Structure formats: structure tokens, C-alpha cells
């Protein structure tokens, strides 16, 4: 099974290897440039909360990463950011475990009532996954990143 802990500097190199393509990296964050580097992860994590890695309990290998950031318009809402799982561990329960951990941290460690996330319209696997985890769409945004336009579906889950 899986365990989790806070991000450590030695985790950055392995996390950087998770995105297999430029398109996949855009799903993690459109602010990243391919290939992902440890410095990009550190830069975007400034001001973020609960930088969390998931590990395979048998091997202690880092298999997933995510963080939380504040919603500046509402103190009861936070956003889930930079969710990524190792390609080797996709479809093996690491992602649902990571989401469960992050929702628990948002509620119990940080006191949030709602967690939001942004998922690109072209990421059908991600949209299906987040829906299965109980997230519901509430908004659609057209975002410009350089000369690229992305349709982003905002989803939320109430923490009861």
C-alpha cells in the first residue's frame, strides 16, 4: 500500500521524471516548461501548503506529489495543485490515496471547507478520475498561456 510525508529536497528529481510528455506536464501546471526540473517545482511551491509525497510502503519509492494553495477570495476554500503520479503507479491506487490525503490535510490540518481544482478539458482521464473522487464542475475558464489557449474546468468538493 501507500504512505505519505512532506516533500523533501531529494524527492524533486524523481518527481521531475513523472511527466512523460509536454502535454502531460501542462496537465500538472501550464506554468511548467518541459522537461520539468526540480527548480520549477521549488519555484511554483513557494507560498503553497502541505507539499506532500506519496510513497510505496514496500519500497519507500516516491510515487506521487501534490500541494494546496489558498483561494484569495474566500478563507474557507483552497485549491489542490500540481497533482502528479509516477507513470508506473497509475491505475494502482496511488492517485486516489493522494487525493484522500490532500482532502484530509485541507480539512483537518488547514480548516478548509471546500477544495477546488482545475482540470484541462483535454484531460479526459483526469476529469473522469476527479469525478469518481466526488469533485463536481462549477466553472469553465479560457486561459491564455503564451500563444496557447486552454479551456480549464474548475471542479470542487465540499469537505463534510
C-alpha positions in Angstrom: 0.0 0.0 0.0 1.0 3.6 0.4 2.1 6.1 3.0 2.7 9.8 2.8 5.1 12.5 4.1 6.1 16.1 3.5 8.2 16.8 0.4 11.9 16.7 0.9 14.6 18.1 -1.4 15.8 14.7 -2.5 12.3 14.0 -3.9 12.4 16.7 -6.5 14.5 14.8 -9.1 12.2 11.8 -9.1 9.0 14.0 -9.3 10.6 15.8 -12.2 10.7 12.5 -14.1 7.0 11.8 -13.8 5.6 13.8 -16.7 6.3 11.8 -19.8 5.3 14.5 -22.4 4.9 18.2 -22.7 1.1 17.7 -22.9 1.1 15.7 -19.7 3.2 18.4 -17.9 0.6 21.0 -18.9 -2.0 19.0 -17.0 0.2 19.3 -13.9 0.6 23.0 -14.4 0.5 25.1 -17.6 3.2 27.3 -16.0 5.8 24.5 -16.2 8.0 24.0 -19.2 9.1 20.6 -20.5 11.1 18.9 -19.3 10.2 19.5 -15.7 13.1 20.4 -13.4 13.5 20.5 -9.6 13.9 24.2 -9.7 10.5 24.6 -11.4 8.8 22.6 -8.7 10.5 24.7 -6.0 9.6 27.9 -7.7 5.8 27.1 -8.0 5.7 25.6 -4.5 6.6 29.0 -2.9 3.6 30.0 -0.8 1.9 26.6 -1.2 0.9 24.5 1.7 1.1 20.8 2.6 3.7 19.8 0.0 3.0 16.1 0.1 4.6 13.0 -1.4 3.1 9.5 -1.6 5.5 6.6 -1.2 5.2 2.9 -2.0 5.2 1.4 1.5 7.2 -1.7 0.4 10.0 0.2 -1.5 9.8 3.7 0.0 9.8 5.0 -3.6 8.2 8.3 -4.2 5.2 7.7 -6.4 3.1 10.9 -6.2 3.0 14.5 -5.3 0.5 17.3 -4.7 0.1 20.6 -2.8 -2.5 23.0 -1.6 -2.8 26.7 -2.2 -5.2 29.4 -0.8 -8.1 30.9 -2.6 -7.6 34.7 -2.0 -11.3 35.4 -2.3 -12.6 33.1 0.4 -10.8 31.8 3.5 -12.9 28.6 3.6 -11.7 27.5 0.1 -8.4 26.1 -1.0 -7.1 24.7 -4.3 -5.4 21.4 -5.0 -2.3 21.9 -7.1 0.3 20.1 -9.1 -1.1 16.6 -8.7 1.1 14.0 -10.4 1.6 10.3 -10.0 4.5 8.2 -11.4 3.6 6.5 -14.7 4.5 3.2 -13.2 1.9 3.6 -10.4 -1.0 5.0 -12.4 -4.1 2.8 -12.1 -2.7 1.1 -8.9 -4.4 3.2 -6.2 -1.7 5.8 -5.7 -3.8 8.7 -7.1 -6.9 8.0 -5.0 -4.7 7.7 -1.9 -3.0 11.0 -2.7 -6.3 12.8 -3.2 -7.7 11.3 0.1 -4.6 12.5 1.9 -4.8 16.0 0.5 -8.5 16.3 1.3 -7.8 15.2 4.8 -5.0 17.8 5.2 -7.2 20.5 3.8 -9.9 19.8 6.3 -8.1 18.8 9.4 -4.7 20.5 9.2 -5.8 23.7 7.5 -9.5 24.1 8.3 -10.9 24.4 4.8 -14.5 23.5 3.9 -14.1 23.3 0.1 -11.4 22.0 -2.1 -11.2 23.2 -5.7 -9.1 22.1 -8.6 -8.6 23.0 -12.3 -8.5 20.3 -14.9 -7.9 21.0 -18.6 -10.7 20.0 -21.0 -8.4 17.8 -23.0 -7.5 15.7 -19.9 -10.5 13.3 -20.1 -8.7 10.7 -17.9 -8.2 13.4 -15.2 -11.8 14.6 -15.5 -13.2 11.1 -15.1 -10.9 10.4 -12.2 -11.8 13.6 -10.3 -15.5 13.0 -10.9 -15.0 9.5 -9.4 -13.4 11.1 -6.4 -16.5 13.2 -5.8 -15.5 16.5 -7.5 -18.2 18.4 -9.4 -17.7 21.0 -12.1 -18.7 24.6 -11.2 -17.0 26.8 -13.8 -15.1 26.9 -17.1 -12.3 29.3 -17.8 -10.5 30.1 -21.0 -6.9 30.7 -20.1 -4.0 32.1 -22.2 -0.5 30.7 -21.6 1.8 32.4 -24.1 0.3 31.8 -27.5 -1.7 28.7 -26.2 -5.3 28.9 -25.1 -6.6 26.3 -22.7 -10.1 25.5 -21.6 -10.0 24.7 -17.9 -12.8 23.1 -16.0 -13.0 24.1 -12.4 -14.2 21.4 -10.0 -15.0 21.4 -6.3 -15.7 19.1 -3.4 -17.2 20.0 -0.1 -15.4 18.6 2.9 -18.1 17.4 5.2 
